[in-house]
Amino acid sequence: MGAYLSIEEAQSRWNGQFWLHIDNPLRELTPPKICQIKASYDEEITALETEQGVWYEELIYYVVARKT
């Protein structure tokens, strides 16, 4: 599943700090380093932009089970 997002929406999907991991290594970085990483992220997102926007794909797992 996915959709096209505007460049602003796509770049705002990650704020440079939040990462779902129990041992988040970003917590140990200085604010200037985080800003540098976020700027690099924004550049990569901009490079992916098309006429429709930036494709944002959501990975979804569907699990089907049956009790026997």
PyMOL Python script that loads the backbone (N, CA, C, O; Angstrom):
from pymol import cmd

cmd.read_pdbstr("""\
ATOM      1  N   MET A   1       0.847  -1.166   0.000  1.00  0.00           N
ATOM      2  CA  MET A   1       0.000   0.000   0.000  1.00  0.00           C
ATOM      3  C   MET A   1       0.898   1.236   0.000  1.00  0.00           C
ATOM      4  O   MET A   1       1.991   1.234   0.567  1.00  0.00           O
ATOM      5  N   GLY A   2       0.422   2.254  -0.630  1.00  0.00           N
ATOM      6  CA  GLY A   2       1.186   3.480  -0.644  1.00  0.00           C
ATOM      7  C   GLY A   2       0.425   4.594  -1.334  1.00  0.00           C
ATOM      8  O   GLY A   2      -0.696   4.405  -1.805  1.00  0.00           O
ATOM      9  N   ALA A   3       1.050   5.748  -1.385  1.00  0.00           N
ATOM     10  CA  ALA A   3       0.439   6.915  -2.018  1.00  0.00           C
ATOM     11  C   ALA A   3       1.543   7.917  -2.338  1.00  0.00           C
ATOM     12  O   ALA A   3       2.642   7.852  -1.787  1.00  0.00           O
ATOM     13  N   TYR A   4       1.230   8.838  -3.231  1.00  0.00           N
ATOM     14  CA  TYR A   4       2.157   9.922  -3.529  1.00  0.00           C
ATOM     15  C   TYR A   4       1.944  11.053  -2.529  1.00  0.00           C
ATOM     16  O   TYR A   4       0.812  11.442  -2.241  1.00  0.00           O
ATOM     17  N   LEU A   5       3.044  11.570  -2.009  1.00  0.00           N
ATOM     18  CA  LEU A   5       3.005  12.683  -1.065  1.00  0.00           C
ATOM     19  C   LEU A   5       3.678  13.896  -1.685  1.00  0.00           C
ATOM     20  O   LEU A   5       4.518  13.765  -2.575  1.00  0.00           O
ATOM     21  N   SER A   6       3.309  15.063  -1.214  1.00  0.00           N
ATOM     22  CA  SER A   6       4.028  16.264  -1.629  1.00  0.00           C
ATOM     23  C   SER A   6       5.430  16.198  -1.019  1.00  0.00           C
ATOM     24  O   SER A   6       5.663  15.439  -0.078  1.00  0.00           O
ATOM     25  N   ILE A   7       6.343  16.977  -1.543  1.00  0.00           N
ATOM     26  CA  ILE A   7       7.708  16.976  -1.033  1.00  0.00           C
ATOM     27  C   ILE A   7       7.739  17.374   0.443  1.00  0.00           C
ATOM     28  O   ILE A   7       8.521  16.827   1.221  1.00  0.00           O
ATOM     29  N   GLU A   8       6.893  18.318   0.822  1.00  0.00           N
ATOM     30  CA  GLU A   8       6.844  18.760   2.220  1.00  0.00           C
ATOM     31  C   GLU A   8       6.359  17.633   3.136  1.00  0.00           C
ATOM     32  O   GLU A   8       6.922  17.410   4.208  1.00  0.00           O
ATOM     33  N   GLU A   9       5.302  16.920   2.701  1.00  0.00           N
ATOM     34  CA  GLU A   9       4.783  15.812   3.497  1.00  0.00           C
ATOM     35  C   GLU A   9       5.817  14.697   3.626  1.00  0.00           C
ATOM     36  O   GLU A   9       5.995  14.127   4.702  1.00  0.00           O
ATOM     37  N   ALA A  10       6.491  14.395   2.528  1.00  0.00           N
ATOM     38  CA  ALA A  10       7.484  13.321   2.540  1.00  0.00           C
ATOM     39  C   ALA A  10       8.655  13.664   3.454  1.00  0.00           C
ATOM     40  O   ALA A  10       9.127  12.809   4.204  1.00  0.00           O
ATOM     41  N   GLN A  11       9.122  14.896   3.399  1.00  0.00           N
ATOM     42  CA  GLN A  11      10.249  15.286   4.241  1.00  0.00           C
ATOM     43  C   GLN A  11       9.864  15.354   5.714  1.00  0.00           C
ATOM     44  O   GLN A  11      10.718  15.199   6.587  1.00  0.00           O
ATOM     45  N   SER A  12       8.595  15.583   5.992  1.00  0.00           N
ATOM     46  CA  SER A  12       8.169  15.683   7.392  1.00  0.00           C
ATOM     47  C   SER A  12       7.887  14.312   8.016  1.00  0.00           C
ATOM     48  O   SER A  12       7.568  14.238   9.203  1.00  0.00           O
ATOM     49  N   ARG A  13       7.998  13.229   7.245  1.00  0.00           N
ATOM     50  CA  ARG A  13       7.757  11.890   7.787  1.00  0.00           C
ATOM     51  C   ARG A  13       8.793  11.491   8.833  1.00  0.00           C
ATOM     52  O   ARG A  13       8.533  10.622   9.665  1.00  0.00           O
ATOM     53  N   TRP A  14       9.969  12.124   8.794  1.00  0.00           N
ATOM     54  CA  TRP A  14      10.999  11.855   9.795  1.00  0.00           C
ATOM     55  C   TRP A  14      11.579  13.173  10.254  1.00  0.00           C
ATOM     56  O   TRP A  14      12.015  13.980   9.433  1.00  0.00           O
ATOM     57  N   ASN A  15      11.589  13.403  11.549  1.00  0.00           N
ATOM     58  CA  ASN A  15      12.034  14.691  12.089  1.00  0.00           C
ATOM     59  C   ASN A  15      13.521  14.729  12.434  1.00  0.00           C
ATOM     60  O   ASN A  15      14.014  15.737  12.941  1.00  0.00           O
ATOM     61  N   GLY A  16      14.233  13.644  12.163  1.00  0.00           N
ATOM     62  CA  GLY A  16      15.657  13.618  12.454  1.00  0.00           C
ATOM     63  C   GLY A  16      16.005  13.026  13.801  1.00  0.00           C
ATOM     64  O   GLY A  16      17.184  12.871  14.119  1.00  0.00           O
ATOM     65  N   GLN A  17      15.009  12.690  14.598  1.00  0.00           N
ATOM     66  CA  GLN A  17      15.292  12.168  15.929  1.00  0.00           C
ATOM     67  C   GLN A  17      14.557  10.877  16.235  1.00  0.00           C
ATOM     68  O   GLN A  17      15.121   9.987  16.872  1.00  0.00           O
ATOM     69  N   PHE A  18      13.337  10.756  15.804  1.00  0.00           N
ATOM     70  CA  PHE A  18      12.517   9.611  16.179  1.00  0.00           C
ATOM     71  C   PHE A  18      12.900   8.385  15.357  1.00  0.00           C
ATOM     72  O   PHE A  18      12.967   8.448  14.129  1.00  0.00           O
ATOM     73  N   TRP A  19      13.147   7.286  16.032  1.00  0.00           N
ATOM     74  CA  TRP A  19      13.445   6.025  15.370  1.00  0.00           C
ATOM     75  C   TRP A  19      12.988   4.920  16.295  1.00  0.00           C
ATOM     76  O   TRP A  19      13.392   4.883  17.458  1.00  0.00           O
ATOM     77  N   LEU A  20      12.158   4.024  15.808  1.00  0.00           N
ATOM     78  CA  LEU A  20      11.636   2.939  16.642  1.00  0.00           C
ATOM     79  C   LEU A  20      12.675   1.838  16.794  1.00  0.00           C
ATOM     80  O   LEU A  20      12.757   0.928  15.969  1.00  0.00           O
ATOM     81  N   HIS A  21      13.442   1.929  17.823  1.00  0.00           N
ATOM     82  CA  HIS A  21      14.427   0.906  18.140  1.00  0.00           C
ATOM     83  C   HIS A  21      14.737   1.022  19.621  1.00  0.00           C
ATOM     84  O   HIS A  21      14.893   2.124  20.146  1.00  0.00           O
ATOM     85  N   ILE A  22      14.824  -0.091  20.278  1.00  0.00           N
ATOM     86  CA  ILE A  22      15.042  -0.062  21.727  1.00  0.00           C
ATOM     87  C   ILE A  22      16.367   0.601  22.096  1.00  0.00           C
ATOM     88  O   ILE A  22      16.456   1.267  23.128  1.00  0.00           O
ATOM     89  N   ASP A  23      17.388   0.430  21.272  1.00  0.00           N
ATOM     90  CA  ASP A  23      18.689   1.061  21.503  1.00  0.00           C
ATOM     91  C   ASP A  23      18.927   2.128  20.444  1.00  0.00           C
ATOM     92  O   ASP A  23      19.852   2.011  19.640  1.00  0.00           O
ATOM     93  N   ASN A  24      18.111   3.150  20.441  1.00  0.00           N
ATOM     94  CA  ASN A  24      18.166   4.198  19.426  1.00  0.00           C
ATOM     95  C   ASN A  24      19.529   4.910  19.454  1.00  0.00           C
ATOM     96  O   ASN A  24      19.816   5.648  20.397  1.00  0.00           O
ATOM     97  N   PRO A  25      20.367   4.697  18.434  1.00  0.00           N
ATOM     98  CA  PRO A  25      21.687   5.333  18.424  1.00  0.00           C
ATOM     99  C   PRO A  25      21.628   6.842  18.192  1.00  0.00           C
ATOM    100  O   PRO A  25      22.608   7.541  18.451  1.00  0.00           O
ATOM    101  N   LEU A  26      20.504   7.351  17.711  1.00  0.00           N
ATOM    102  CA  LEU A  26      20.389   8.788  17.473  1.00  0.00           C
ATOM    103  C   LEU A  26      20.391   9.589  18.772  1.00  0.00           C
ATOM    104  O   LEU A  26      20.730  10.773  18.765  1.00  0.00           O
ATOM    105  N   ARG A  27      20.024   8.968  19.870  1.00  0.00           N
ATOM    106  CA  ARG A  27      20.015   9.654  21.168  1.00  0.00           C
ATOM    107  C   ARG A  27      21.405  10.102  21.599  1.00  0.00           C
ATOM    108  O   ARG A  27      21.545  11.039  22.385  1.00  0.00           O
ATOM    109  N   GLU A  28      22.431   9.432  21.085  1.00  0.00           N
ATOM    110  CA  GLU A  28      23.801   9.728  21.483  1.00  0.00           C
ATOM    111  C   GLU A  28      24.451  10.821  20.635  1.00  0.00           C
ATOM    112  O   GLU A  28      25.570  11.243  20.929  1.00  0.00           O
ATOM    113  N   LEU A  29      23.769  11.283  19.591  1.00  0.00           N
ATOM    114  CA  LEU A  29      24.349  12.269  18.687  1.00  0.00           C
ATOM    115  C   LEU A  29      24.094  13.695  19.167  1.00  0.00           C
ATOM    116  O   LEU A  29      23.128  13.964  19.881  1.00  0.00           O
ATOM    117  N   THR A  30      24.969  14.589  18.765  1.00  0.00           N
ATOM    118  CA  THR A  30      24.808  16.003  19.095  1.00  0.00           C
ATOM    119  C   THR A  30      23.754  16.623  18.187  1.00  0.00           C
ATOM    120  O   THR A  30      23.515  16.114  17.092  1.00  0.00           O
ATOM    121  N   PRO A  31      23.121  17.706  18.615  1.00  0.00           N
ATOM    122  CA  PRO A  31      22.125  18.371  17.763  1.00  0.00           C
ATOM    123  C   PRO A  31      22.669  18.785  16.389  1.00  0.00           C
ATOM    124  O   PRO A  31      21.950  18.632  15.402  1.00  0.00           O
ATOM    125  N   PRO A  32      23.895  19.299  16.273  1.00  0.00           N
ATOM    126  CA  PRO A  32      24.390  19.632  14.934  1.00  0.00           C
ATOM    127  C   PRO A  32      24.503  18.402  14.019  1.00  0.00           C
ATOM    128  O   PRO A  32      24.254  18.499  12.817  1.00  0.00           O
ATOM    129  N   LYS A  33      24.874  17.257  14.582  1.00  0.00           N
ATOM    130  CA  LYS A  33      24.982  16.033  13.789  1.00  0.00           C
ATOM    131  C   LYS A  33      23.596  15.574  13.339  1.00  0.00           C
ATOM    132  O   LYS A  33      23.430  15.121  12.207  1.00  0.00           O
ATOM    133  N   ILE A  34      22.603  15.689  14.219  1.00  0.00           N
ATOM    134  CA  ILE A  34      21.227  15.325  13.858  1.00  0.00           C
ATOM    135  C   ILE A  34      20.735  16.219  12.722  1.00  0.00           C
ATOM    136  O   ILE A  34      20.090  15.734  11.793  1.00  0.00           O
ATOM    137  N   CYS A  35      21.028  17.515  12.785  1.00  0.00           N
ATOM    138  CA  CYS A  35      20.636  18.445  11.721  1.00  0.00           C
ATOM    139  C   CYS A  35      21.290  18.063  10.405  1.00  0.00           C
ATOM    140  O   CYS A  35      20.667  18.165   9.348  1.00  0.00           O
ATOM    141  N   GLN A  36      22.531  17.628  10.461  1.00  0.00           N
ATOM    142  CA  GLN A  36      23.245  17.202   9.256  1.00  0.00           C
ATOM    143  C   GLN A  36      22.591  15.947   8.654  1.00  0.00           C
ATOM    144  O   GLN A  36      22.431  15.853   7.438  1.00  0.00           O
ATOM    145  N   ILE A  37      22.223  15.006   9.492  1.00  0.00           N
ATOM    146  CA  ILE A  37      21.560  13.785   9.022  1.00  0.00           C
ATOM    147  C   ILE A  37      20.199  14.108   8.436  1.00  0.00           C
ATOM    148  O   ILE A  37      19.828  13.568   7.394  1.00  0.00           O
ATOM    149  N   LYS A  38      19.446  14.989   9.096  1.00  0.00           N
ATOM    150  CA  LYS A  38      18.115  15.376   8.593  1.00  0.00           C
ATOM    151  C   LYS A  38      18.239  16.082   7.254  1.00  0.00           C
ATOM    152  O   LYS A  38      17.416  15.850   6.368  1.00  0.00           O
ATOM    153  N   ALA A  39      19.241  16.936   7.076  1.00  0.00           N
ATOM    154  CA  ALA A  39      19.445  17.633   5.806  1.00  0.00           C
ATOM    155  C   ALA A  39      19.764  16.635   4.704  1.00  0.00           C
ATOM    156  O   ALA A  39      19.281  16.777   3.581  1.00  0.00           O
ATOM    157  N   SER A  40      20.565  15.637   5.012  1.00  0.00           N
ATOM    158  CA  SER A  40      20.890  14.592   4.037  1.00  0.00           C
ATOM    159  C   SER A  40      19.647  13.793   3.669  1.00  0.00           C
ATOM    160  O   SER A  40      19.446  13.458   2.501  1.00  0.00           O
ATOM    161  N   TYR A  41      18.816  13.487   4.656  1.00  0.00           N
ATOM    162  CA  TYR A  41      17.552  12.786   4.431  1.00  0.00           C
ATOM    163  C   TYR A  41      16.655  13.601   3.497  1.00  0.00           C
ATOM    164  O   TYR A  41      16.093  13.061   2.544  1.00  0.00           O
ATOM    165  N   ASP A  42      16.525  14.889   3.770  1.00  0.00           N
ATOM    166  CA  ASP A  42      15.687  15.751   2.941  1.00  0.00           C
ATOM    167  C   ASP A  42      16.198  15.815   1.497  1.00  0.00           C
ATOM    168  O   ASP A  42      15.398  15.855   0.563  1.00  0.00           O
ATOM    169  N   GLU A  43      17.516  15.824   1.308  1.00  0.00           N
ATOM    170  CA  GLU A  43      18.095  15.820  -0.040  1.00  0.00           C
ATOM    171  C   GLU A  43      17.742  14.532  -0.778  1.00  0.00           C
ATOM    172  O   GLU A  43      17.404  14.563  -1.961  1.00  0.00           O
ATOM    173  N   GLU A  44      17.822  13.409  -0.082  1.00  0.00           N
ATOM    174  CA  GLU A  44      17.489  12.120  -0.701  1.00  0.00           C
ATOM    175  C   GLU A  44      16.014  12.068  -1.092  1.00  0.00           C
ATOM    176  O   GLU A  44      15.671  11.557  -2.159  1.00  0.00           O
ATOM    177  N   ILE A  45      15.150  12.589  -0.241  1.00  0.00           N
ATOM    178  CA  ILE A  45      13.714  12.623  -0.547  1.00  0.00           C
ATOM    179  C   ILE A  45      13.469  13.506  -1.766  1.00  0.00           C
ATOM    180  O   ILE A  45      12.686  13.141  -2.643  1.00  0.00           O
ATOM    181  N   THR A  46      14.120  14.651  -1.832  1.00  0.00           N
ATOM    182  CA  THR A  46      13.964  15.560  -2.967  1.00  0.00           C
ATOM    183  C   THR A  46      14.382  14.884  -4.266  1.00  0.00           C
ATOM    184  O   THR A  46      13.759  15.109  -5.304  1.00  0.00           O
ATOM    185  N   ALA A  47      15.419  14.065  -4.228  1.00  0.00           N
ATOM    186  CA  ALA A  47      15.892  13.355  -5.420  1.00  0.00           C
ATOM    187  C   ALA A  47      14.870  12.337  -5.922  1.00  0.00           C
ATOM    188  O   ALA A  47      14.908  11.951  -7.090  1.00  0.00           O
ATOM    189  N   LEU A  48      13.962  11.899  -5.058  1.00  0.00           N
ATOM    190  CA  LEU A  48      12.952  10.909  -5.434  1.00  0.00           C
ATOM    191  C   LEU A  48      11.667  11.532  -5.980  1.00  0.00           C
ATOM    192  O   LEU A  48      10.762  10.813  -6.404  1.00  0.00           O
ATOM    193  N   GLU A  49      11.584  12.847  -5.973  1.00  0.00           N
ATOM    194  CA  GLU A  49      10.352  13.530  -6.384  1.00  0.00           C
ATOM    195  C   GLU A  49      10.078  13.339  -7.866  1.00  0.00           C
ATOM    196  O   GLU A  49      10.984  13.455  -8.692  1.00  0.00           O
ATOM    197  N   THR A  50       8.819  13.043  -8.202  1.00  0.00           N
ATOM    198  CA  THR A  50       8.350  12.939  -9.581  1.00  0.00           C
ATOM    199  C   THR A  50       7.254  13.969  -9.791  1.00  0.00           C
ATOM    200  O   THR A  50       6.961  14.759  -8.892  1.00  0.00           O
ATOM    201  N   GLU A  51       6.650  13.967 -10.964  1.00  0.00           N
ATOM    202  CA  GLU A  51       5.545  14.904 -11.230  1.00  0.00           C
ATOM    203  C   GLU A  51       4.376  14.671 -10.288  1.00  0.00           C
ATOM    204  O   GLU A  51       3.673  15.615  -9.925  1.00  0.00           O
ATOM    205  N   GLN A  52       4.159  13.408  -9.885  1.00  0.00           N
ATOM    206  CA  GLN A  52       3.041  13.093  -8.982  1.00  0.00           C
ATOM    207  C   GLN A  52       3.387  13.381  -7.531  1.00  0.00           C
ATOM    208  O   GLN A  52       2.486  13.511  -6.702  1.00  0.00           O
ATOM    209  N   GLY A  53       4.644  13.483  -7.209  1.00  0.00           N
ATOM    210  CA  GLY A  53       5.095  13.679  -5.834  1.00  0.00           C
ATOM    211  C   GLY A  53       6.138  12.642  -5.488  1.00  0.00           C
ATOM    212  O   GLY A  53       6.854  12.158  -6.365  1.00  0.00           O
ATOM    213  N   VAL A  54       6.228  12.303  -4.230  1.00  0.00           N
ATOM    214  CA  VAL A  54       7.172  11.291  -3.747  1.00  0.00           C
ATOM    215  C   VAL A  54       6.365  10.074  -3.324  1.00  0.00           C
ATOM    216  O   VAL A  54       5.430  10.185  -2.532  1.00  0.00           O
ATOM    217  N   TRP A  55       6.732   8.904  -3.860  1.00  0.00           N
ATOM    218  CA  TRP A  55       6.008   7.687  -3.525  1.00  0.00           C
ATOM    219  C   TRP A  55       6.333   7.276  -2.094  1.00  0.00           C
ATOM    220  O   TRP A  55       7.499   7.136  -1.723  1.00  0.00           O
ATOM    221  N   TYR A  56       5.294   7.087  -1.303  1.00  0.00           N
ATOM    222  CA  TYR A  56       5.444   6.652   0.081  1.00  0.00           C
ATOM    223  C   TYR A  56       4.763   5.309   0.209  1.00  0.00           C
ATOM    224  O   TYR A  56       3.545   5.197   0.068  1.00  0.00           O
ATOM    225  N   GLU A  57       5.544   4.312   0.473  1.00  0.00           N
ATOM    226  CA  GLU A  57       5.008   2.958   0.567  1.00  0.00           C
ATOM    227  C   GLU A  57       4.945   2.522   2.021  1.00  0.00           C
ATOM    228  O   GLU A  57       5.905   2.674   2.776  1.00  0.00           O
ATOM    229  N   GLU A  58       3.795   1.978   2.396  1.00  0.00           N
ATOM    230  CA  GLU A  58       3.620   1.470   3.750  1.00  0.00           C
ATOM    231  C   GLU A  58       3.671  -0.043   3.707  1.00  0.00           C
ATOM    232  O   GLU A  58       2.933  -0.681   2.956  1.00  0.00           O
ATOM    233  N   LEU A  59       4.539  -0.604   4.511  1.00  0.00           N
ATOM    234  CA  LEU A  59       4.652  -2.047   4.602  1.00  0.00           C
ATOM    235  C   LEU A  59       3.656  -2.538   5.635  1.00  0.00           C
ATOM    236  O   LEU A  59       3.720  -2.167   6.807  1.00  0.00           O
ATOM    237  N   ILE A  60       2.744  -3.369   5.191  1.00  0.00           N
ATOM    238  CA  ILE A  60       1.713  -3.886   6.077  1.00  0.00           C
ATOM    239  C   ILE A  60       1.714  -5.406   5.984  1.00  0.00           C
ATOM    240  O   ILE A  60       1.706  -5.975   4.892  1.00  0.00           O
ATOM    241  N   TYR A  61       1.725  -6.043   7.125  1.00  0.00           N
ATOM    242  CA  TYR A  61       1.656  -7.497   7.169  1.00  0.00           C
ATOM    243  C   TYR A  61       0.229  -7.900   7.526  1.00  0.00           C
ATOM    244  O   TYR A  61      -0.330  -7.434   8.519  1.00  0.00           O
ATOM    245  N   TYR A  62      -0.344  -8.762   6.715  1.00  0.00           N
ATOM    246  CA  TYR A  62      -1.650  -9.313   7.006  1.00  0.00           C
ATOM    247  C   TYR A  62      -1.441 -10.745   7.477  1.00  0.00           C
ATOM    248  O   TYR A  62      -0.785 -11.539   6.802  1.00  0.00           O
ATOM    249  N   VAL A  63      -1.986 -11.063   8.608  1.00  0.00           N
ATOM    250  CA  VAL A  63      -1.840 -12.409   9.158  1.00  0.00           C
ATOM    251  C   VAL A  63      -3.224 -13.036   9.234  1.00  0.00           C
ATOM    252  O   VAL A  63      -4.162 -12.458   9.783  1.00  0.00           O
ATOM    253  N   VAL A  64      -3.322 -14.214   8.675  1.00  0.00           N
ATOM    254  CA  VAL A  64      -4.574 -14.958   8.709  1.00  0.00           C
ATOM    255  C   VAL A  64      -4.322 -16.249   9.473  1.00  0.00           C
ATOM    256  O   VAL A  64      -3.349 -16.955   9.210  1.00  0.00           O
ATOM    257  N   ALA A  65      -5.194 -16.552  10.411  1.00  0.00           N
ATOM    258  CA  ALA A  65      -5.021 -17.771  11.213  1.00  0.00           C
ATOM    259  C   ALA A  65      -6.361 -18.479  11.351  1.00  0.00           C
ATOM    260  O   ALA A  65      -7.429 -17.889  11.186  1.00  0.00           O
ATOM    261  N   ARG A  66      -6.264 -19.730  11.650  1.00  0.00           N
ATOM    262  CA  ARG A  66      -7.468 -20.511  11.856  1.00  0.00           C
ATOM    263  C   ARG A  66      -7.271 -21.404  13.064  1.00  0.00           C
ATOM    264  O   ARG A  66      -6.273 -22.117  13.167  1.00  0.00           O
ATOM    265  N   LYS A  67      -8.207 -21.362  13.956  1.00  0.00           N
ATOM    266  CA  LYS A  67      -8.127 -22.214  15.149  1.00  0.00           C
ATOM    267  C   LYS A  67      -8.648 -23.589  14.780  1.00  0.00           C
ATOM    268  O   LYS A  67      -9.732 -23.726  14.212  1.00  0.00           O
ATOM    269  N   THR A  68      -7.873 -24.597  15.105  1.00  0.00           N
ATOM    270  CA  THR A  68      -8.316 -25.977  14.789  1.00  0.00           C
ATOM    271  C   THR A  68      -8.584 -26.760  16.040  1.00  0.00           C
ATOM    272  O   THR A  68      -8.962 -27.930  15.967  1.00  0.00           O
TER     273      THR A  68
END
""", "prot")
cmd.dss("prot")
cmd.show_as("cartoon", "prot")
cmd.util.cbc("prot")
cmd.orient("prot")
